[in-house]
Amino acid sequence: MSSGPLVAADRPDPVPGRGEVLLKVRVCGVCRTDLHLAEGDLTPRHAGVIPGHEVVGEVIGQGPGAARFGIGERVGVAWLGGTCGACRFCLRGQENLCLSPTFTGWDRDGGYAELITAAENFAYRIPETFSDEEAAPLLCAGIIGYRALTRAELPIGGRLGIYGFGGSAHLAAQIALYRGARVYVMTRSAQARALALDLGATFAGGAEEQPPDPLDAAILFAPAGGLVPVALRALDRGGTLAVAGIHLSDIPSLHYADELFEERQLRSVTANTRADGEEFFRIAAEIPLRPTTVAYPFEAADRALRDLAEDRITGAAVLHMDAT
């Protein structure tokens, strides 16, 4: 019997539709968005939806017209599962803002399962340098962290502040460091602070601690709206704060003179485009990124979510479907 919000159940095997592939799931990352869905911060799009959107699997079937991937090929499935392709945002290359998007593990069943179907045009080839377990968090934590880093407009050699240091943050930090930035991490987890310093961060302090130097850019990964004014006050003139999460608690009142004046900017991050994903995987293999992961058997998905909620995971949790 489940001791958490997930319920084990048998479902008929999914059948791939036109342009879709059928995957045997090898591993699936555990993302904070899954936790928001399980805890009710995000309302399920339909009853009994299967979560999970950091899926690494093997192609075992093809729907009509599907020819991009061969049988036996390793494929990654991410959060953005489909777009309309016809709205004003899709037509101008901003498909992350599509008016009728489909999200894996929210609109359509995700990877906390043995089998999954996916639109082949929204799946990714995974560089061979990454194992299945390493690849899983790249499919959301990595891609979203990369988009957040882009939205933060960090100048070359600049000072980047990171608030919260979980799966996405520790990957974005590696990209920033690779590009010559100095990274300042503020997080409540002592283990996460130790990881940040081990990766090469200049500073690691408490979640509301002011960094020793003004920041050129910052990313808020923690879903805590109370940190928004804290991070804005840490920015230098002209700095940008990007909020990376799909869910954020309420932001307290902002004081214009202290937190926004002198051209400081506050931006959100919404999903990603496939171009973001392809570019991210190229950079990830070039560095190469080294995700810090914690493995769980498939049957322990509830425990993984609890550990994530209680900050007991350093890096990213990954479910192994063949574990016993």
C-alpha positions as CSV (number, residue, x, y, z in Angstrom):
1,M,0.0,0.0,0.0
2,S,1.2,3.5,-0.8
3,S,2.2,5.7,2.1
4,G,2.1,8.9,0.0
5,P,0.1,10.6,-2.7
6,L,1.0,8.1,-5.4
7,V,-1.2,5.0,-6.0
8,A,0.2,1.9,-7.7
9,A,-2.1,0.6,-10.5
10,D,-2.1,-1.6,-13.6
11,R,-3.0,0.1,-16.8
12,P,-3.4,-1.2,-20.4
13,D,-0.2,-0.9,-22.4
14,P,-0.2,2.5,-24.2
15,V,-0.4,2.4,-28.0
16,P,1.6,5.0,-30.0
17,G,-0.5,7.3,-32.2
18,R,0.6,9.0,-35.4
19,G,4.1,10.4,-35.2
20,E,4.6,8.8,-31.8
21,V,7.0,6.3,-30.4
22,L,6.5,3.7,-27.6
23,L,9.3,3.6,-25.1
24,K,10.3,1.0,-22.5
25,V,11.2,3.3,-19.6
26,R,14.7,2.7,-18.1
27,V,14.8,5.6,-15.6
28,C,12.8,8.6,-14.8
29,G,14.0,11.7,-12.8
30,V,12.1,13.0,-9.9
31,C,11.4,16.7,-10.4
32,R,10.0,19.3,-8.0
33,T,7.2,19.8,-10.5
34,D,6.1,16.2,-9.7
35,L,6.1,17.1,-6.1
36,H,3.9,20.2,-6.7
37,L,1.5,18.0,-8.7
38,A,1.4,15.4,-5.9
39,E,0.9,18.0,-3.2
40,G,-1.8,19.9,-5.0
41,D,0.1,23.1,-5.9
42,L,-0.6,22.1,-9.5
43,T,-4.0,20.8,-10.3
44,P,-3.9,17.6,-12.4
45,R,-5.2,18.0,-15.9
46,H,-7.0,14.7,-15.6
47,A,-7.7,12.2,-12.9
48,G,-5.1,9.5,-12.4
49,V,-2.4,11.1,-14.5
50,I,1.0,9.4,-14.3
51,P,3.7,11.9,-13.3
52,G,7.3,12.0,-14.5
53,H,8.9,14.1,-17.3
54,E,12.6,13.3,-17.1
55,V,12.3,10.0,-19.0
56,V,15.0,7.9,-20.5
57,G,13.8,4.9,-22.5
58,E,14.3,2.5,-25.3
59,V,12.2,2.7,-28.5
60,I,10.2,-0.6,-28.8
61,G,7.4,0.6,-31.0
62,Q,6.4,3.2,-33.6
63,G,3.1,4.7,-34.5
64,P,2.0,5.5,-38.1
65,G,4.4,7.9,-39.8
66,A,7.0,7.7,-37.0
67,A,10.5,7.3,-38.5
68,R,12.8,9.7,-36.6
69,F,14.1,7.0,-34.2
70,G,14.8,3.4,-34.8
71,I,13.8,0.4,-32.7
72,G,16.3,0.0,-29.9
73,E,17.4,3.6,-29.9
74,R,17.7,5.5,-26.6
75,V,15.4,8.5,-26.3
76,G,14.7,11.2,-23.8
77,V,11.3,12.6,-23.1
78,A,11.0,16.1,-21.4
79,W,8.3,18.3,-19.9
80,L,7.2,20.0,-23.2
81,G,5.3,17.1,-24.9
82,G,3.7,19.0,-27.7
83,T,2.5,22.3,-29.1
84,C,-0.2,23.4,-31.5
85,G,2.4,24.8,-34.1
86,A,-0.1,27.4,-35.3
87,C,-0.6,30.0,-32.6
88,R,1.2,33.4,-32.7
89,F,3.8,32.2,-30.3
90,C,4.6,29.0,-32.1
91,L,4.8,30.9,-35.4
92,R,7.4,33.3,-34.1
93,G,9.6,30.7,-32.4
94,Q,8.3,31.0,-28.9
95,E,6.7,27.6,-28.6
96,N,7.3,27.6,-24.8
97,L,4.5,30.1,-24.7
98,C,2.1,28.1,-26.9
99,L,-1.6,28.7,-26.3
100,S,-2.4,24.9,-26.4
101,P,0.7,23.1,-25.1
102,T,0.8,19.5,-23.9
103,F,3.1,18.6,-20.9
104,T,4.4,15.2,-20.1
105,G,3.3,14.0,-16.7
106,W,0.6,16.6,-16.5
107,D,-1.6,16.5,-19.6
108,R,-0.4,13.1,-20.8
109,D,0.9,10.2,-18.8
110,G,4.5,10.4,-17.8
111,G,7.5,8.2,-16.9
112,Y,6.6,6.8,-13.5
113,A,5.6,3.7,-15.5
114,E,7.1,0.8,-17.4
115,L,5.9,2.1,-20.8
116,I,5.2,5.6,-22.2
117,T,4.3,7.1,-25.6
118,A,5.8,10.3,-26.8
119,A,5.6,12.6,-29.9
120,E,8.8,11.8,-31.7
121,N,9.3,15.4,-32.7
122,F,9.5,16.4,-29.0
123,A,11.9,13.7,-27.9
124,Y,15.7,14.0,-27.7
125,R,18.7,12.0,-28.7
126,I,20.9,11.7,-25.6
127,P,24.7,12.1,-26.0
128,E,26.5,8.8,-25.4
129,T,28.7,10.5,-22.7
130,F,25.8,10.3,-20.3
131,S,24.6,7.2,-18.6
132,D,20.8,6.7,-18.2
133,E,20.9,7.9,-14.6
134,E,23.0,11.0,-15.5
135,A,20.8,11.8,-18.5
136,A,17.4,11.8,-16.6
137,P,17.8,15.1,-14.7
138,L,19.2,16.8,-17.9
139,L,15.8,16.4,-19.5
140,C,14.1,19.0,-17.2
141,A,16.4,20.2,-14.5
142,G,19.1,20.7,-17.1
143,I,17.1,22.3,-19.9
144,I,15.1,24.6,-17.6
145,G,18.2,25.6,-15.7
146,Y,19.8,26.5,-19.1
147,R,16.8,28.6,-20.1
148,A,16.8,30.3,-16.7
149,L,20.5,31.1,-17.1
150,T,19.7,32.6,-20.6
151,R,16.8,34.6,-19.2
152,A,19.1,36.0,-16.4
153,E,21.3,37.6,-19.0
154,L,24.6,36.9,-17.1
155,P,27.4,38.9,-18.7
156,I,30.6,37.1,-19.7
157,G,32.7,36.7,-16.6
158,G,29.9,38.1,-14.4
159,R,28.7,37.3,-10.9
160,L,25.7,34.9,-10.7
161,G,23.6,34.3,-7.6
162,I,21.7,31.1,-7.2
163,Y,18.9,30.7,-4.7
164,G,18.2,27.1,-3.9
165,F,20.6,24.4,-5.0
166,G,18.9,21.2,-6.1
167,G,18.8,19.3,-9.4
168,S,18.4,22.2,-11.8
169,A,20.6,24.7,-9.9
170,H,23.7,22.5,-9.7
171,L,23.6,21.9,-13.4
172,A,23.1,25.6,-14.3
173,A,26.0,26.5,-12.0
174,Q,28.3,24.1,-13.9
175,I,27.4,25.9,-17.2
176,A,28.0,29.3,-15.7
177,L,31.4,28.2,-14.2
178,Y,32.4,26.7,-17.6
179,R,31.7,30.1,-19.2
180,G,34.0,31.9,-16.7
181,A,31.4,33.3,-14.2
182,R,31.7,33.5,-10.5
183,V,28.9,31.7,-8.7
184,Y,27.4,32.6,-5.4
185,V,24.9,30.1,-3.9
186,M,22.4,30.8,-1.2
187,T,20.5,27.8,0.1
188,R,19.2,26.4,3.4
189,S,20.8,22.9,2.9
190,A,24.3,22.5,4.4
191,Q,24.9,19.5,2.1
192,A,23.9,21.6,-1.0
193,R,26.3,24.4,0.1
194,A,29.1,21.8,0.4
195,L,28.3,20.6,-3.2
196,A,28.3,24.2,-4.5
197,L,31.8,24.8,-3.1
198,D,33.0,21.5,-4.4
199,L,31.8,22.4,-7.9
200,G,33.7,25.7,-7.7
201,A,31.3,28.3,-6.3
202,T,33.0,31.4,-4.9
203,F,30.5,31.6,-2.0
204,A,27.9,29.4,-0.4
205,G,25.7,30.8,2.4
206,G,22.2,30.6,3.9
207,A,19.1,31.1,1.9
208,E,18.6,34.8,2.9
209,E,22.2,35.6,3.4
210,Q,23.6,38.5,1.4
211,P,26.5,37.5,-0.9
212,P,29.8,39.3,-0.3
213,D,29.7,41.0,-3.8
214,P,26.9,42.6,-5.8
215,L,25.4,40.2,-8.4
216,D,25.2,40.8,-12.1
217,A,22.4,38.2,-12.4
218,A,20.5,35.8,-10.2
219,I,18.3,32.7,-10.6
220,L,15.7,31.7,-8.0
221,F,15.2,27.9,-8.1
222,A,13.6,27.6,-4.6
223,P,9.8,27.9,-4.8
224,A,9.9,30.6,-2.1
225,G,8.4,33.9,-3.1
226,G,9.8,35.5,0.0
227,L,13.3,35.2,-1.5
228,V,12.4,37.5,-4.5
229,P,13.0,40.8,-2.6
230,V,16.1,39.2,-1.0
231,A,17.6,38.3,-4.4
232,L,16.6,41.7,-5.9
233,R,18.5,43.5,-3.2
234,A,21.6,41.5,-3.9
235,L,21.6,42.6,-7.6
236,D,24.0,45.2,-8.8
237,R,22.6,48.0,-11.0
238,G,21.1,46.6,-14.2
239,G,21.0,43.1,-12.8
240,T,18.3,40.5,-13.7
241,L,16.6,38.0,-11.5
242,A,15.0,35.0,-13.3
243,V,12.5,32.9,-11.4
244,A,12.8,29.3,-12.7
245,G,10.0,27.3,-11.0
246,I,6.6,26.5,-12.4
247,H,5.2,27.2,-8.9
248,L,6.1,30.0,-6.5
249,S,4.6,31.0,-3.1
250,D,3.4,34.5,-2.9
251,I,5.9,37.4,-3.3
252,P,5.7,39.9,-0.5
253,S,5.5,43.6,-1.3
254,L,8.4,45.0,-3.2
255,H,9.9,48.4,-2.4
256,Y,10.7,50.1,-5.7
257,A,13.7,52.2,-4.5
258,D,15.4,49.2,-2.8
259,E,14.6,46.3,-5.1
260,L,13.7,47.5,-8.7
261,F,15.2,51.0,-9.2
262,E,18.4,51.4,-11.2
263,E,17.1,49.1,-13.9
264,R,17.0,45.9,-11.9
265,Q,14.7,43.3,-13.7
266,L,12.5,40.5,-12.5
267,R,11.6,37.8,-15.0
268,S,9.8,34.5,-15.1
269,V,10.8,31.3,-17.0
270,T,8.1,29.3,-18.7
271,A,8.9,25.8,-20.0
272,N,11.4,25.7,-22.9
273,T,11.6,25.5,-26.6
274,R,13.0,22.4,-28.4
275,A,15.8,24.6,-29.6
276,D,16.7,25.3,-26.0
277,G,16.9,21.5,-25.4
278,E,19.0,20.8,-28.4
279,E,21.4,23.6,-27.6
280,F,21.6,22.5,-24.0
281,F,22.5,18.9,-24.8
282,R,25.3,20.1,-27.1
283,I,26.8,22.3,-24.4
284,A,26.2,19.6,-21.7
285,A,28.3,17.1,-23.7
286,E,31.0,19.6,-24.5
287,I,31.6,20.5,-20.8
288,P,30.7,17.7,-20.0
289,L,28.1,18.2,-17.2
290,R,28.3,15.8,-14.3
291,P,24.9,15.5,-12.6
292,T,24.9,14.6,-8.9
293,T,22.2,11.9,-8.6
294,V,20.5,9.7,-5.9
295,A,19.1,6.4,-7.2
296,Y,15.7,5.0,-6.0
297,P,13.9,1.8,-7.1
298,F,10.6,2.4,-8.9
299,E,8.7,1.1,-6.0
300,A,10.2,3.9,-3.8
301,A,8.8,6.8,-5.8
302,D,6.7,8.1,-2.8
303,R,9.9,8.0,-0.6
304,A,11.8,10.0,-3.3
305,L,9.1,12.6,-3.3
306,R,9.1,12.9,0.5
307,D,12.9,13.1,0.5
308,L,12.7,15.9,-2.1
309,A,10.0,17.8,0.0
310,E,12.2,17.6,3.1
311,D,15.5,18.6,1.4
312,R,17.1,15.2,2.0
313,I,18.3,14.9,-1.6
314,T,21.5,16.5,-2.8
315,G,21.4,16.8,-6.5
316,A,18.6,15.0,-8.4
317,A,16.6,11.8,-7.5
318,V,16.3,9.2,-10.3
319,L,13.9,6.2,-10.3
320,H,15.2,3.0,-11.8
321,M,12.4,0.9,-13.4
322,D,14.4,-2.4,-13.3
323,A,15.5,-2.0,-9.7
324,T,14.3,-4.6,-7.2
